[in-house]
């Protein structure tokens, strides 16, 4: 009996299960939604939600903890930059599982798991406007404003002809 055991082993040994969940979490962060079985989606939800919570506070310690789970620096960067910016004010529930039906070959229950804030259909079509990022180096504002703008010369306009000026065939 499995009373009080909350981990779904997914018929895999511990190393295989951790590697599979890390790969699925990296794919979810990169693509914002993936299709998988319902059991794997539920296990992935438990795996990825604490990582998203850690990404809301961008510290070196949190980045190292998340990297120890994901083992992909590009996924960690994406998580801390884009995903954390969208879910900053959300208190939890960062993923959504939508059941899709059964798979054709083996009749397995399929589901789509997605990051909630990246679906424009459920957000009412609201898109996040991009904020301009401050740069640490490069050109100063003084250098940008001193460049002389090129003045445009107005093109000569053709005289407008009205219907009264043109002879009509009467």
N, C-alpha and C positions, 0 to 999 in steps of 0.2 A: 504494500500500500504506500501511497505517496502523500500521506497526511502532512500538511504544513510545509511542503516543499514547493517553493514558488518558482523555481527556475525550470523552464521547459528545455529539456536536454536536446530536443529536435533530432533524436536518434544519432547523435554525434558525440565523439569524445571532446573533452574540454578544449584542447588546443584547436581542433577543427572548428568547433562552435565559435570560439573567440575570433578566429581568423575570418570566418564567414560573416559574422556580425560586423566586424570592423570593415570588411570590404563592402558590405551592403550599406553601412552608414556613410562611407565615403561616396558611394554612388548616389545615395539620397541627398547628400549635401551638394554634390556637383550638379545633379540633374533636377533637383527639387521634387521629383516624384519617381517612384519605381513600381513595377508590377512584380509580385511575388505571391507565395501562398499565405493564407491567413495566419497560420501558426508562426511562420517566420516574420510576418509583419508585426504581430503582437510582441514577439521577442525583440524585434528591432526597435519598437517603440520604447520598451523598457530600457534598451541599451542607449538610445540616442538622446532621449529627453534630458537626463542629467548632464550630458555633454553640452547641450544647448544652454542649459541654465548656467553652467560654468562659463560659457562664452560671453555672457552678458557683462562680466567684469573682466576686462582685458588686462591681465597681469601675466608676468612671465611664469609664475607658478601655475596658474590655470592653463596656460598654453602647454606647459610640459605635462600636466595631468591628462589633458585631452589628447595630446600626441601619443602618450603611452597607450591609450585605447585605440586610436585610429591608425597610427603608424603611417600617416601620409601627410607630409607638410603642406601640400597644396590644399587638401581638404581642411586642414586646421586653419590655414590662412583665409579660405573662403568662409568658414564658419565664423571666425572672429570678426571679419570685415563686413560681409554682406548680410549673413543670416542674423547675426547679433544686432545689427542696426535695425532690422525690420521687427525683431521680436523683443526689443528693449523694454517696452511697456507692458508686455503680456505676462501674466503671473504664472503661466504654465500651459500645458496642452498645445505643444508646438507642432504636433503631427496629427494627421487625420487618416483613418483607415476606411476605405470604401470597398465593399465587397463587389466582385465583378462576375461571379458565377463559377462554373466548373471548367477545369482545363480539359481540352479535347482528348488528349492521350490517356491520362490516368484518372480523370474525373476528380482531381484535387481541387479544393476550394481555393480560388484565386482572389487576390485583393490588390488594391493600389494604395500605397502609403505615400503621403505627400506632406510637405511642410505647409502649414496652414496659411501663413501670410503671403505665400508666393502664388496663390491661386486667385486670379483676377475675377473669375466667375462668381465665387462666393464672397469676395470683398466688395461687390457692388461696382466693379469697374474702376475703383480708385487705384491710381498708380502713384507710387511714391516719387515725388520730385527729387532730383539729384541735388545734393548740396555741394557747393563749391568747396574743394578741399584747400586748406592752406598749405603752402609750400615752405619748405625749410630753407631753401636756397634758390639761386637762379636770379632772374631779373627783378629789379626793384620796381615799385610803382612809378617812381620818378622817371625811370628810363622809358617806360611805356607811354607816359603822357607827353614827353618832350618830342616824340616823333611827330612830324608835321603831317596832318591828314591831307590827302590829295583832294583838291577841290574839283568837283565835277562841273564841266561847262554844259550848260543846257543846250540840247540839240534844237536846231531851228525847227519850229513847228510848221507844218503845212497848213495853209489857210483852209479853214473849214468851209465846206460848200453846203448850202442849205437847199432844200427842195425848191425854194422860190427862185434862186439864182440860175438853176439849170433849166434849159429850155425843155419843155415837155412836148411830146408829140400829141397834139390835140386835133 
